[in-house]
Structures are given as C-alpha cells and as structure tokens.
Amino acid sequence: MNKLSILGIMLCLSVLVQAQETQIIAHRGAWKNTKSPQNSIAALRDAIAQEVWGAEFDVHLTKDDVLVVNHDNDFQGIDIATSTYQELLAKQHPNGEQIATAEAYLQEGIKQSNTKMIFELKTNRLGLDRTLKSVEIAFDLVKKLRAESLTEFIAFSYDACLHFRALDKNIPIHYLNGDKSPQQIKDANLTGIDYHLSVFKKNTDWITAAKNLGLKTNVWTVNKEEDMNYFIDSGIDYITTDEPEHLHTLIKK
C-alpha cells in the first residue's frame, strides 16, 4: 500500500470520527455563563461566538399573529397569546433588549453559516387552531428569509410536527414530547427524536433504534457532567444544554 493510499484512508477515518462526534446545542442561546438573558439576541450572538452546532430558541404566537422569542407563556408578566406585539414592548429584558420577533432573531442568526437555528415552536395555549396557524407562519417566515439550510424545527405538539411535514417533505422537524417510539417517528416521516434525558434513560434502546432507522437523536436539557458523559458515550447526535462551555471541554477530551 503506497503513502497516498494510507493518507486517503486516514482522511476518511478522520471525517468519519468527526461525523460521529456528539454536537452541542445551546439551550435558549448561551446565557448561563455569559449572563445574557435567555432567548435574547445577545444570547444568540454568544452561542454563535462559541461555535456551537446549534442555538435553540422558543417561539410563541401573539394575539396579532406575530411570532416572538420567549420561553414562558408570558413575557415579564404579559401573557403572549392574548396580547399584541406592541403591548409586549412595554417590558424589556434585563439587558435592555425588547422581546425579539422570530424574524429579527432569524435575521441575526443567518448572518453566519455555521450555527444552526433550532426553532422550537411552542404549543399555543389557546388551542390547536392557533398552534397550527403558528406552524404556517413560522414555515412561511423561514421560506421568506431563505433560512431553510440553517433552520431546524422542534415542537412538543405532534400535530404541529405533522403539519410542518405536510407543508414540506424535506424540512428538518424533530418531536420533543417523548411519547412516540422511534418507529412511530419514522413512520410519520419526521427527522428525529429530541427527548428529555429521563426518556432515554427509561428506554435505553431508543438511541440505537433511532439510528438504525436513520433518525437523528437529541437529548435535553443536560447540565450535569455525569449525564453529559452518559450521552456522549451513548453516541447520541446532539446534546442540548445550558452549559455549552463545559460540554465542549468534555467532548474535546
């Protein structure tokens, strides 16, 4: 075997190892150690600066059909589903930022091309019709911004996941709730399972089963070192964490 052949094999092995390495998703951006507010544009910028694979953010639909970025159903005490976007501007994040629209958040994210935008569409508390409408608005927004290559959708609502898939056969969509087996997710033509760590620890064969079906696997929210090591050793594709800095050091050991 000549030197060129050996070099080629080594390069292939290197690419394979890199492809198998667990990737980091910063939960609500990089906020815990940077002191940026959760789900703020500052937290998104911090996540991008850390070169994580993905930055997760939570999106709700307002009364006047504006998608805004926030985890809870209320922003600083103002209920999102029953308020207009203008009404939400009465409050601010601790750093002075106003609540970001999903459009502004995505526009910031697509200024770069490495960190994925992990778009969690929240279930609307006013009912399924509002949730499905938010799916359509979110889908149209990503198309409008031409952000498809950088955006992956996640949702707790199975109906929302199915609606995304009905709108587009290729866009990545991962289910969060943990009550569907890998085979059920495969049969629904979804992209992957994105489950709480307790679900994977209870169903210890699901990571392997999902991989065998060609599904992506992600676990949330993993903040303890022992859990990080457990899922790194399991070969899971992605770990969502509030501690992206610490997880990075463990993966690179």
CYANA upper distance limits for C-alpha pairs under 8 A (distance plus 0.5 A):
  1 MET  CA      5 SER  CA      6.82
  1 MET  CA      6 ILE  CA      7.42
  2 ASN  CA      6 ILE  CA      7.01
  3 LYS  CA      7 LEU  CA      6.57
  4 LEU  CA      8 GLY  CA      6.62
  5 SER  CA      9 ILE  CA      6.78
  6 ILE  CA     10 MET  CA      6.74
  7 LEU  CA     11 LEU  CA      6.71
  8 GLY  CA     12 CYS  CA      6.74
  9 ILE  CA     13 LEU  CA      6.69
 10 MET  CA     14 SER  CA      6.63
 11 LEU  CA     15 VAL  CA      6.76
 12 CYS  CA     16 LEU  CA      6.69
 13 LEU  CA     17 VAL  CA      6.67
 14 SER  CA     18 GLN  CA      6.76
 15 VAL  CA     19 ALA  CA      6.65
 16 LEU  CA     20 GLN  CA      6.82
 17 VAL  CA     21 GLU  CA      6.80
 20 GLN  CA    235 GLY  CA      7.79
 20 GLN  CA    237 ASP  CA      7.78
 21 GLU  CA    235 GLY  CA      8.01
 21 GLU  CA    237 ASP  CA      7.69
 21 GLU  CA    251 ILE  CA      8.31
 22 THR  CA    232 ILE  CA      6.70
 22 THR  CA    235 GLY  CA      7.11
 22 THR  CA    236 ILE  CA      6.56
 22 THR  CA    237 ASP  CA      5.38
 22 THR  CA    238 TYR  CA      5.86
 22 THR  CA    239 ILE  CA      7.56
 22 THR  CA    251 ILE  CA      7.80
 23 GLN  CA     52 VAL  CA      8.04
 23 GLN  CA     53 TRP  CA      6.37
 23 GLN  CA    237 ASP  CA      6.63
 23 GLN  CA    238 TYR  CA      5.17
 23 GLN  CA    239 ILE  CA      6.87
 24 ILE  CA     52 VAL  CA      6.01
 24 ILE  CA     53 TRP  CA      5.87
 24 ILE  CA     54 GLY  CA      6.98
 24 ILE  CA    238 TYR  CA      6.28
 24 ILE  CA    239 ILE  CA      5.83
 24 ILE  CA    240 THR  CA      6.70
 24 ILE  CA    241 THR  CA      7.97
 24 ILE  CA    244 PRO  CA      7.07
 24 ILE  CA    247 LEU  CA      7.93
 24 ILE  CA    248 HIS  CA      7.88
 25 ILE  CA     52 VAL  CA      6.74
 25 ILE  CA     53 TRP  CA      6.34
 25 ILE  CA     54 GLY  CA      4.89
 25 ILE  CA     55 ALA  CA      5.92
 25 ILE  CA     56 GLU  CA      7.02
 25 ILE  CA    238 TYR  CA      7.24
 25 ILE  CA    239 ILE  CA      6.45
 25 ILE  CA    240 THR  CA      5.02
 25 ILE  CA    241 THR  CA      6.88
 25 ILE  CA    244 PRO  CA      7.77
 26 ALA  CA     30 ALA  CA      6.13
 26 ALA  CA     47 ALA  CA      6.90
 26 ALA  CA     52 VAL  CA      7.38
 26 ALA  CA     54 GLY  CA      6.76
 26 ALA  CA     55 ALA  CA      5.32
 26 ALA  CA     56 GLU  CA      6.46
 26 ALA  CA    240 THR  CA      6.35
 26 ALA  CA    241 THR  CA      6.03
 26 ALA  CA    242 ASP  CA      6.67
 26 ALA  CA    243 GLU  CA      7.98
 26 ALA  CA    244 PRO  CA      6.28
 27 HIS  CA     55 ALA  CA      6.97
 27 HIS  CA     56 GLU  CA      5.63
 27 HIS  CA     57 PHE  CA      7.60
 27 HIS  CA    221 THR  CA      8.00
 27 HIS  CA    240 THR  CA      6.20
 27 HIS  CA    241 THR  CA      5.72
 27 HIS  CA    242 ASP  CA      5.77
 28 ARG  CA     38 GLN  CA      5.91
 28 ARG  CA     39 ASN  CA      5.32
 28 ARG  CA     43 ALA  CA      7.85
 28 ARG  CA     44 LEU  CA      8.26
 28 ARG  CA     55 ALA  CA      7.26
 28 ARG  CA     56 GLU  CA      5.57
 28 ARG  CA     57 PHE  CA      5.28
 28 ARG  CA     58 ASP  CA      7.60
 28 ARG  CA    242 ASP  CA      8.23
 29 GLY  CA     38 GLN  CA      7.00
 29 GLY  CA     39 ASN  CA      6.53
 29 GLY  CA     40 SER  CA      8.07
 29 GLY  CA     43 ALA  CA      5.18
 29 GLY  CA     44 LEU  CA      5.27
 29 GLY  CA     45 ARG  CA      8.40
 29 GLY  CA     46 ASP  CA      7.64
 29 GLY  CA     47 ALA  CA      5.94
 29 GLY  CA     55 ALA  CA      5.74
 29 GLY  CA     56 GLU  CA      6.51
 29 GLY  CA     57 PHE  CA      7.25
 30 ALA  CA     34 THR  CA      7.05
 30 ALA  CA     36 SER  CA      7.84
 30 ALA  CA     38 GLN  CA      8.18
 30 ALA  CA     43 ALA  CA      5.43
 30 ALA  CA     44 LEU  CA      7.01
 30 ALA  CA     46 ASP  CA      6.01
 30 ALA  CA     47 ALA  CA      5.18
 30 ALA  CA     55 ALA  CA      8.32
 30 ALA  CA    242 ASP  CA      7.51
 30 ALA  CA    243 GLU  CA      8.31
 30 ALA  CA    244 PRO  CA      7.61
 31 TRP  CA     35 LYS  CA      5.80
 31 TRP  CA     36 SER  CA      5.20
 31 TRP  CA     37 PRO  CA      6.41
 31 TRP  CA     38 GLN  CA      6.10
 31 TRP  CA     43 ALA  CA      5.81
 31 TRP  CA     46 ASP  CA      8.13
 31 TRP  CA    242 ASP  CA      7.86
 32 LYS  CA     36 SER  CA      7.75
 32 LYS  CA    242 ASP  CA      6.80
 32 LYS  CA    243 GLU  CA      7.50
 33 ASN  CA    243 GLU  CA      8.00
 34 THR  CA     43 ALA  CA      8.22
 34 THR  CA     46 ASP  CA      7.77
 36 SER  CA     40 SER  CA      7.62
 36 SER  CA     42 ALA  CA      6.41
 36 SER  CA     43 ALA  CA      5.72
 36 SER  CA     95 ASN  CA      7.83
 37 PRO  CA     42 ALA  CA      7.79
 37 PRO  CA     43 ALA  CA      6.85
 37 PRO  CA     93 HIS  CA      7.09
 37 PRO  CA     94 PRO  CA      7.29
 37 PRO  CA     95 ASN  CA      7.54
 38 GLN  CA     43 ALA  CA      6.81
 38 GLN  CA     70 ASN  CA      8.46
 39 ASN  CA     43 ALA  CA      6.80
 39 ASN  CA     44 LEU  CA      7.69
 39 ASN  CA     57 PHE  CA      6.29
 39 ASN  CA     58 ASP  CA      7.58
 39 ASN  CA     69 VAL  CA      6.80
 39 ASN  CA     70 ASN  CA      6.38
 39 ASN  CA     71 HIS  CA      7.74
 40 SER  CA     44 LEU  CA      7.01
 40 SER  CA     69 VAL  CA      8.25
 40 SER  CA     93 HIS  CA      8.16
 40 SER  CA     97 GLU  CA      7.79
 40 SER  CA     99 ILE  CA      7.92
 40 SER  CA    100 ALA  CA      7.52
 41 ILE  CA     45 ARG  CA      6.69
 41 ILE  CA    100 ALA  CA      7.77
 41 ILE  CA    105 TYR  CA      6.87
 41 ILE  CA    108 GLU  CA      8.02
 42 ALA  CA     46 ASP  CA      6.72
 43 ALA  CA     47 ALA  CA      6.71
 44 LEU  CA     48 ILE  CA      6.75
 44 LEU  CA     55 ALA  CA      7.12
 44 LEU  CA    109 GLY  CA      7.90
 45 ARG  CA     49 ALA  CA      6.60
 45 ARG  CA    109 GLY  CA      8.43
 46 ASP  CA     50 GLN  CA      6.86
 47 ALA  CA     51 GLU  CA      7.08
 47 ALA  CA     52 VAL  CA      6.71
 47 ALA  CA     55 ALA  CA      6.80
 48 ILE  CA     52 VAL  CA      6.84
 48 ILE  CA     55 ALA  CA      8.03
 48 ILE  CA    115 THR  CA      6.50
 50 GLN  CA    245 GLU  CA      8.33
 51 GLU  CA    114 ASN  CA      7.82
 51 GLU  CA    115 THR  CA      6.97
 52 VAL  CA    115 THR  CA      6.56
 52 VAL  CA    244 PRO  CA      8.05
 53 TRP  CA    114 ASN  CA      7.58
 53 TRP  CA    115 THR  CA      5.48
 53 TRP  CA    116 LYS  CA      6.55
 54 GLY  CA    115 THR  CA      5.45
 54 GLY  CA    116 LYS  CA      4.80
 54 GLY  CA    117 MET  CA      6.34
 54 GLY  CA    118 ILE  CA      6.68
 55 ALA  CA    115 THR  CA      7.25
 55 ALA  CA    116 LYS  CA      6.72
 55 ALA  CA    117 MET  CA      5.89
 55 ALA  CA    118 ILE  CA      6.15
 56 GLU  CA    117 MET  CA      6.79
 56 GLU  CA    118 ILE  CA      4.83
 56 GLU  CA    119 PHE  CA      6.61
 56 GLU  CA    120 GLU  CA      7.43
 57 PHE  CA     69 VAL  CA      7.24
 57 PHE  CA     70 ASN  CA      8.02
 57 PHE  CA     71 HIS  CA      8.25
 57 PHE  CA    117 MET  CA      8.19
 57 PHE  CA    118 ILE  CA      6.75
 57 PHE  CA    119 PHE  CA      6.09
 57 PHE  CA    120 GLU  CA      6.37
 58 ASP  CA     69 VAL  CA      5.94
 58 ASP  CA     70 ASN  CA      5.89
 58 ASP  CA     71 HIS  CA      5.71
 58 ASP  CA    119 PHE  CA      6.97
 58 ASP  CA    120 GLU  CA      5.28
 58 ASP  CA    121 LEU  CA      6.67
 58 ASP  CA    122 LYS  CA      7.03
 59 VAL  CA     67 LEU  CA      6.71
 59 VAL  CA     68 VAL  CA      5.94
 59 VAL  CA     69 VAL  CA      5.06
 59 VAL  CA     70 ASN  CA      6.43
 59 VAL  CA     71 HIS  CA      7.65
 59 VAL  CA    102 ALA  CA      7.29
 59 VAL  CA    119 PHE  CA      7.67
 59 VAL  CA    120 GLU  CA      6.49
 59 VAL  CA    121 LEU  CA      5.56
 59 VAL  CA    122 LYS  CA      6.22
 60 HIS  CA     67 LEU  CA      6.02
 60 HIS  CA     68 VAL  CA      5.93
 60 HIS  CA     69 VAL  CA      6.97
 60 HIS  CA     70 ASN  CA      7.41
 60 HIS  CA     73 ASN  CA      8.07
 60 HIS  CA     80 ILE  CA      7.64
 60 HIS  CA     81 ALA  CA      7.86
 60 HIS  CA    121 LEU  CA      7.13
 60 HIS  CA    122 LYS  CA      6.09
 60 HIS  CA    123 THR  CA      8.19
 60 HIS  CA    124 ASN  CA      7.50
 60 HIS  CA    134 SER  CA      8.25
 61 LEU  CA     65 ASP  CA      6.21
 61 LEU  CA     66 VAL  CA      6.10
 61 LEU  CA     67 LEU  CA      5.10
 61 LEU  CA     68 VAL  CA      6.90
 61 LEU  CA     80 ILE  CA      7.60
 61 LEU  CA     81 ALA  CA      6.57
 61 LEU  CA    124 ASN  CA      7.61
 61 LEU  CA    130 ARG  CA      8.38
 61 LEU  CA    134 SER  CA      6.56
 62 THR  CA     66 VAL  CA      5.73
 62 THR  CA     67 LEU  CA      6.86
 62 THR  CA     68 VAL  CA      7.76
 62 THR  CA     80 ILE  CA      5.81
 62 THR  CA     81 ALA  CA      5.19
 62 THR  CA     82 THR  CA      7.01
 62 THR  CA     83 SER  CA      6.40
 62 THR  CA     84 THR  CA      6.16
 62 THR  CA     85 TYR  CA      6.77
 63 LYS  CA     80 ILE  CA      7.73
 63 LYS  CA     81 ALA  CA      5.80
 63 LYS  CA     82 THR  CA      5.48
 63 LYS  CA     83 SER  CA      5.63
 63 LYS  CA     84 THR  CA      5.65
 63 LYS  CA     85 TYR  CA      8.20
 64 ASP  CA     83 SER  CA      8.04
 64 ASP  CA     84 THR  CA      5.82
 64 ASP  CA     85 TYR  CA      7.45
 65 ASP  CA    134 SER  CA      8.23
 66 VAL  CA     84 THR  CA      8.35
 66 VAL  CA     85 TYR  CA      6.93
 66 VAL  CA    101 THR  CA      7.65
 67 LEU  CA    101 THR  CA      6.20
 67 LEU  CA    102 ALA  CA      5.89
 67 LEU  CA    103 GLU  CA      8.11
 67 LEU  CA    134 SER  CA      8.02
 67 LEU  CA    137 ILE  CA      8.33
 67 LEU  CA    138 ALA  CA      7.96
 68 VAL  CA     85 TYR  CA      8.40
 68 VAL  CA     99 ILE  CA      7.32
 68 VAL  CA    100 ALA  CA      6.25
 68 VAL  CA    101 THR  CA      4.65
 68 VAL  CA    102 ALA  CA      5.62
 69 VAL  CA     99 ILE  CA      7.07
 69 VAL  CA    100 ALA  CA      6.04
 69 VAL  CA    101 THR  CA      6.39
 69 VAL  CA    102 ALA  CA      6.25
 69 VAL  CA    105 TYR  CA      8.16
 70 ASN  CA     74 ASP  CA      8.47
 70 ASN  CA     75 PHE  CA      7.39
 70 ASN  CA     99 ILE  CA      7.86
 73 ASN  CA     79 ASP  CA      6.54
 73 ASN  CA     80 ILE  CA      6.37
 73 ASN  CA     81 ALA  CA      7.76
 74 ASP  CA     78 ILE  CA      5.48
 74 ASP  CA     79 ASP  CA      4.62
 74 ASP  CA     80 ILE  CA      5.72
 75 PHE  CA     79 ASP  CA      6.98
 75 PHE  CA     80 ILE  CA      7.17
 75 PHE  CA     88 LEU  CA      7.55
 75 PHE  CA     91 LYS  CA      8.08
 75 PHE  CA     99 ILE  CA      8.34
 76 GLN  CA     91 LYS  CA      6.90
 76 GLN  CA     92 GLN  CA      8.14
 78 ILE  CA     83 SER  CA      7.82
 78 ILE  CA     88 LEU  CA      7.11
 79 ASP  CA     83 SER  CA      6.60
 80 ILE  CA     84 THR  CA      7.91
 80 ILE  CA     88 LEU  CA      7.91
 81 ALA  CA    124 ASN  CA      7.51
 81 ALA  CA    125 ARG  CA      7.71
 81 ALA  CA    126 LEU  CA      7.63
 83 SER  CA     87 GLU  CA      6.68
 83 SER  CA     88 LEU  CA      7.52
 84 THR  CA     88 LEU  CA      7.10
 85 TYR  CA     89 LEU  CA      7.19
 86 GLN  CA     90 ALA  CA      8.04
 88 LEU  CA     99 ILE  CA      7.66
 89 LEU  CA     98 GLN  CA      6.61
 89 LEU  CA     99 ILE  CA      7.28
 91 LYS  CA     98 GLN  CA      7.29
 91 LYS  CA     99 ILE  CA      8.35
 92 GLN  CA     96 GLY  CA      6.05
 92 GLN  CA     97 GLU  CA      6.10
 92 GLN  CA     98 GLN  CA      5.13
 92 GLN  CA     99 ILE  CA      7.08
 93 HIS  CA     97 GLU  CA      5.67
 93 HIS  CA     98 GLN  CA      6.54
 93 HIS  CA     99 ILE  CA      7.56
100 ALA  CA    104 ALA  CA      6.71
100 ALA  CA    105 TYR  CA      6.74
101 THR  CA    105 TYR  CA      6.73
102 ALA  CA    106 LEU  CA      6.52
103 GLU  CA    107 GLN  CA      6.53
103 GLU  CA    141 LEU  CA      7.46
104 ALA  CA    108 GLU  CA      6.77
105 TYR  CA    109 GLY  CA      6.81
106 LEU  CA    110 ILE  CA      6.56
106 LEU  CA    117 MET  CA      7.91
106 LEU  CA    147 ALA  CA      8.21
107 GLN  CA    111 LYS  CA      7.20
107 GLN  CA    145 LEU  CA      7.99
109 GLY  CA    115 THR  CA      8.32
109 GLY  CA    117 MET  CA      7.26
110 ILE  CA    147 ALA  CA      7.27
110 ILE  CA    150 LEU  CA      7.66
113 SER  CA    150 LEU  CA      7.58
114 ASN  CA    150 LEU  CA      8.46
115 THR  CA    150 LEU  CA      7.91
116 LYS  CA    150 LEU  CA      5.40
116 LYS  CA    151 THR  CA      6.37
116 LYS  CA    152 GLU  CA      7.76
117 MET  CA    150 LEU  CA      6.34
117 MET  CA    151 THR  CA      5.23
117 MET  CA    152 GLU  CA      6.80
118 ILE  CA    151 THR  CA      6.53
118 ILE  CA    152 GLU  CA      5.57
118 ILE  CA    153 PHE  CA      6.49
118 ILE  CA    154 ILE  CA      7.53
119 PHE  CA    151 THR  CA      7.25
119 PHE  CA    152 GLU  CA      6.47
119 PHE  CA    153 PHE  CA      5.30
119 PHE  CA    154 ILE  CA      6.59
120 GLU  CA    153 PHE  CA      6.38
120 GLU  CA    154 ILE  CA      5.20
120 GLU  CA    155 ALA  CA      6.04
121 LEU  CA    134 SER  CA      8.21
121 LEU  CA    135 VAL  CA      7.87
121 LEU  CA    153 PHE  CA      7.65
121 LEU  CA    154 ILE  CA      6.88
121 LEU  CA    155 ALA  CA      5.82
121 LEU  CA    156 PHE  CA      8.45
122 LYS  CA    131 THR  CA      8.22
122 LYS  CA    155 ALA  CA      6.92
122 LYS  CA    156 PHE  CA      7.64
122 LYS  CA    157 SER  CA      8.40
123 THR  CA    128 LEU  CA      8.39
123 THR  CA    131 THR  CA      6.08
123 THR  CA    155 ALA  CA      8.06
123 THR  CA    156 PHE  CA      7.39
123 THR  CA    157 SER  CA      6.62
124 ASN  CA    128 LEU  CA      7.59
124 ASN  CA    130 ARG  CA      6.48
124 ASN  CA    131 THR  CA      5.43
126 LEU  CA    130 ARG  CA      7.00
127 GLY  CA    131 THR  CA      7.00
128 LEU  CA    132 LEU  CA      6.59
129 ASP  CA    133 LYS  CA      6.64
130 ARG  CA    134 SER  CA      6.65
131 THR  CA    135 VAL  CA      6.94
131 THR  CA    160 ALA  CA      7.33
132 LEU  CA    136 GLU  CA      7.03
132 LEU  CA    159 ASP  CA      8.19
132 LEU  CA    160 ALA  CA      6.41
132 LEU  CA    163 HIS  CA      7.50
133 LYS  CA    137 ILE  CA      6.80
134 SER  CA    138 ALA  CA      6.45
135 VAL  CA    139 PHE  CA      6.55
135 VAL  CA    160 ALA  CA      6.88
135 VAL  CA    163 HIS  CA      7.61
135 VAL  CA    164 PHE  CA      6.99
136 GLU  CA    140 ASP  CA      6.59
136 GLU  CA    164 PHE  CA      8.17
137 ILE  CA    141 LEU  CA      6.56
138 ALA  CA    142 VAL  CA      6.84
139 PHE  CA    143 LYS  CA      6.83
139 PHE  CA    164 PHE  CA      7.87
139 PHE  CA    167 LEU  CA      8.46
140 ASP  CA    144 LYS  CA      6.48
141 LEU  CA    145 LEU  CA      6.74
142 VAL  CA    146 ARG  CA      6.47
142 VAL  CA    147 ALA  CA      5.67
142 VAL  CA    148 GLU  CA      6.54
142 VAL  CA    151 THR  CA      8.06
143 LYS  CA    147 ALA  CA      6.89
143 LYS  CA    148 GLU  CA      6.99
147 ALA  CA    151 THR  CA      6.58
148 GLU  CA    152 GLU  CA      8.26
148 GLU  CA    171 ILE  CA      7.62
151 THR  CA    172 PRO  CA      8.22
152 GLU  CA    171 ILE  CA      7.60
152 GLU  CA    172 PRO  CA      5.53
152 GLU  CA    173 ILE  CA      6.57
152 GLU  CA    174 HIS  CA      8.37
153 PHE  CA    171 ILE  CA      8.45
153 PHE  CA    172 PRO  CA      6.62
153 PHE  CA    173 ILE  CA      5.19
153 PHE  CA    174 HIS  CA      6.84
154 ILE  CA    161 CYS  CA      8.05
154 ILE  CA    173 ILE  CA      6.08
154 ILE  CA    174 HIS  CA      5.24
154 ILE  CA    175 TYR  CA      6.35
154 ILE  CA    176 LEU  CA      7.09
154 ILE  CA    194 ASP  CA      8.25
155 ALA  CA    160 ALA  CA      7.33
155 ALA  CA    161 CYS  CA      6.92
155 ALA  CA    173 ILE  CA      8.41
155 ALA  CA    174 HIS  CA      7.29
155 ALA  CA    175 TYR  CA      6.06
155 ALA  CA    176 LEU  CA      6.09
155 ALA  CA    177 ASN  CA      8.28
156 PHE  CA    160 ALA  CA      8.44
156 PHE  CA    175 TYR  CA      6.60
156 PHE  CA    176 LEU  CA      5.20
156 PHE  CA    177 ASN  CA      5.39
157 SER  CA    161 CYS  CA      6.96
157 SER  CA    175 TYR  CA      8.14
157 SER  CA    176 LEU  CA      8.34
157 SER  CA    177 ASN  CA      7.90
158 TYR  CA    162 LEU  CA      6.75
158 TYR  CA    175 TYR  CA      7.26
158 TYR  CA    177 ASN  CA      8.43
159 ASP  CA    163 HIS  CA      6.60
160 ALA  CA    164 PHE  CA      6.72
161 CYS  CA    165 ARG  CA      6.87
161 CYS  CA    173 ILE  CA      6.91
161 CYS  CA    174 HIS  CA      7.77
161 CYS  CA    175 TYR  CA      7.19
161 CYS  CA    190 LEU  CA      8.03
162 LEU  CA    166 ALA  CA      6.68
162 LEU  CA    188 ALA  CA      7.81
162 LEU  CA    190 LEU  CA      8.33
163 HIS  CA    167 LEU  CA      6.80
164 PHE  CA    168 ASP  CA      6.86
164 PHE  CA    171 ILE  CA      8.41
164 PHE  CA    173 ILE  CA      7.77
165 ARG  CA    169 LYS  CA      5.93
165 ARG  CA    170 ASN  CA      8.09
165 ARG  CA    171 ILE  CA      7.84
165 ARG  CA    173 ILE  CA      7.93
165 ARG  CA    189 ASN  CA      8.02
165 ARG  CA    190 LEU  CA      7.60
172 PRO  CA    190 LEU  CA      7.88
172 PRO  CA    191 THR  CA      5.99
173 ILE  CA    190 LEU  CA      6.31
173 ILE  CA    191 THR  CA      5.80
173 ILE  CA    192 GLY  CA      7.50
174 HIS  CA    190 LEU  CA      6.80
174 HIS  CA    191 THR  CA      5.97
174 HIS  CA    192 GLY  CA      5.25
174 HIS  CA    193 ILE  CA      5.99
174 HIS  CA    194 ASP  CA      6.51
175 TYR  CA    185 ILE  CA      8.38
175 TYR  CA    190 LEU  CA      8.19
175 TYR  CA    192 GLY  CA      7.16
175 TYR  CA    193 ILE  CA      5.81
175 TYR  CA    194 ASP  CA      6.20
175 TYR  CA    195 TYR  CA      8.08
176 LEU  CA    193 ILE  CA      7.09
176 LEU  CA    194 ASP  CA      5.37
176 LEU  CA    195 TYR  CA      5.72
176 LEU  CA    196 HIS  CA      8.19
177 ASN  CA    194 ASP  CA      8.34
177 ASN  CA    195 TYR  CA      6.92
177 ASN  CA    196 HIS  CA      8.44
178 GLY  CA    193 ILE  CA      8.19
178 GLY  CA    194 ASP  CA      8.06
178 GLY  CA    195 TYR  CA      5.71
178 GLY  CA    196 HIS  CA      7.51
178 GLY  CA    199 VAL  CA      6.78
180 LYS  CA    184 GLN  CA      6.40
180 LYS  CA    185 ILE  CA      7.07
181 SER  CA    185 ILE  CA      6.94
181 SER  CA    206 TRP  CA      7.95
182 PRO  CA    186 LYS  CA      6.63
182 PRO  CA    192 GLY  CA      8.40
182 PRO  CA    193 ILE  CA      7.54
182 PRO  CA    206 TRP  CA      7.05
182 PRO  CA    209 ALA  CA      7.05
182 PRO  CA    210 ALA  CA      5.65
182 PRO  CA    213 LEU  CA      8.10
182 PRO  CA    215 LEU  CA      8.19
183 GLN  CA    187 ASP  CA      6.56
183 GLN  CA    210 ALA  CA      8.00
183 GLN  CA    213 LEU  CA      7.96
184 GLN  CA    188 ALA  CA      6.75
185 ILE  CA    189 ASN  CA      6.93
185 ILE  CA    190 LEU  CA      6.14
185 ILE  CA    191 THR  CA      8.24
185 ILE  CA    192 GLY  CA      7.41
185 ILE  CA    193 ILE  CA      7.79
186 LYS  CA    190 LEU  CA      6.54
186 LYS  CA    191 THR  CA      8.13
186 LYS  CA    192 GLY  CA      8.32
186 LYS  CA    213 LEU  CA      7.41
186 LYS  CA    215 LEU  CA      7.61
191 THR  CA    215 LEU  CA      6.27
191 THR  CA    216 LYS  CA      6.76
192 GLY  CA    210 ALA  CA      8.11
192 GLY  CA    215 LEU  CA      5.19
192 GLY  CA    216 LYS  CA      4.85
192 GLY  CA    217 THR  CA      6.27
192 GLY  CA    218 ASN  CA      8.33
193 ILE  CA    210 ALA  CA      8.22
193 ILE  CA    215 LEU  CA      7.74
193 ILE  CA    216 LYS  CA      6.89
193 ILE  CA    217 THR  CA      5.74
193 ILE  CA    218 ASN  CA      6.80
194 ASP  CA    217 THR  CA      6.48
194 ASP  CA    218 ASN  CA      4.96
194 ASP  CA    219 VAL  CA      6.02
194 ASP  CA    220 TRP  CA      7.66
195 TYR  CA    199 VAL  CA      6.78
195 TYR  CA    200 PHE  CA      7.56
195 TYR  CA    218 ASN  CA      6.96
195 TYR  CA    219 VAL  CA      5.60
195 TYR  CA    220 TRP  CA      6.62
196 HIS  CA    200 PHE  CA      7.51
196 HIS  CA    219 VAL  CA      6.05
196 HIS  CA    220 TRP  CA      5.26
196 HIS  CA    221 THR  CA      6.99
197 LEU  CA    201 LYS  CA      6.77
197 LEU  CA    219 VAL  CA      6.09
197 LEU  CA    220 TRP  CA      6.29
197 LEU  CA    221 THR  CA      7.40
197 LEU  CA    222 VAL  CA      7.52
198 SER  CA    202 LYS  CA      6.61
199 VAL  CA    203 ASN  CA      6.59
200 PHE  CA    204 THR  CA      6.11
200 PHE  CA    205 ASP  CA      8.43
200 PHE  CA    206 TRP  CA      7.14
200 PHE  CA    207 ILE  CA      7.81
200 PHE  CA    219 VAL  CA      8.28
205 ASP  CA    209 ALA  CA      6.54
206 TRP  CA    210 ALA  CA      6.32
207 ILE  CA    211 LYS  CA      6.72
207 ILE  CA    217 THR  CA      7.01
207 ILE  CA    234 SER  CA      8.11
207 ILE  CA    236 ILE  CA      7.14
208 THR  CA    212 ASN  CA      6.63
209 ALA  CA    213 LEU  CA      6.88
210 ALA  CA    214 GLY  CA      6.87
210 ALA  CA    215 LEU  CA      5.56
210 ALA  CA    216 LYS  CA      7.44
210 ALA  CA    217 THR  CA      7.48
211 LYS  CA    215 LEU  CA      5.82
211 LYS  CA    216 LYS  CA      7.11
211 LYS  CA    217 THR  CA      7.92
216 LYS  CA    237 ASP  CA      6.97
217 THR  CA    236 ILE  CA      6.28
217 THR  CA    237 ASP  CA      5.77
217 THR  CA    238 TYR  CA      6.87
218 ASN  CA    236 ILE  CA      6.97
218 ASN  CA    237 ASP  CA      6.45
218 ASN  CA    238 TYR  CA      5.02
218 ASN  CA    239 ILE  CA      6.12
218 ASN  CA    240 THR  CA      7.61
219 VAL  CA    236 ILE  CA      8.26
219 VAL  CA    238 TYR  CA      7.08
219 VAL  CA    239 ILE  CA      5.66
219 VAL  CA    240 THR  CA      6.53
220 TRP  CA    239 ILE  CA      6.85
220 TRP  CA    240 THR  CA      5.38
220 TRP  CA    241 THR  CA      7.08
221 THR  CA    239 ILE  CA      8.06
221 THR  CA    240 THR  CA      5.89
221 THR  CA    241 THR  CA      5.61
221 THR  CA    242 ASP  CA      7.68
222 VAL  CA    227 ASP  CA      6.83
222 VAL  CA    228 MET  CA      6.71
222 VAL  CA    239 ILE  CA      7.29
222 VAL  CA    240 THR  CA      6.71
222 VAL  CA    241 THR  CA      5.45
222 VAL  CA    242 ASP  CA      7.87
223 ASN  CA    227 ASP  CA      7.76
223 ASN  CA    228 MET  CA      7.53
223 ASN  CA    241 THR  CA      6.16
223 ASN  CA    242 ASP  CA      6.63
223 ASN  CA    243 GLU  CA      6.37
224 LYS  CA    228 MET  CA      6.73
225 GLU  CA    229 ASN  CA      6.67
225 GLU  CA    247 LEU  CA      8.18
226 GLU  CA    230 TYR  CA      6.67
227 ASP  CA    231 PHE  CA      6.79
228 MET  CA    232 ILE  CA      6.59
228 MET  CA    239 ILE  CA      8.28
228 MET  CA    247 LEU  CA      7.31
228 MET  CA    250 LEU  CA      8.43
229 ASN  CA    233 ASP  CA      6.49
229 ASN  CA    250 LEU  CA      7.98
230 TYR  CA    234 SER  CA      6.76
231 PHE  CA    235 GLY  CA      6.98
231 PHE  CA    236 ILE  CA      6.44
231 PHE  CA    239 ILE  CA      8.17
232 ILE  CA    236 ILE  CA      6.78
232 ILE  CA    251 ILE  CA      7.85
241 THR  CA    247 LEU  CA      8.38
243 GLU  CA    247 LEU  CA      6.81
244 PRO  CA    248 HIS  CA      6.52
245 GLU  CA    249 THR  CA      7.20
246 HIS  CA    250 LEU  CA      7.09
247 LEU  CA    251 ILE  CA      6.75
248 HIS  CA    252 LYS  CA      6.70
249 THR  CA    253 LYS  CA      6.84
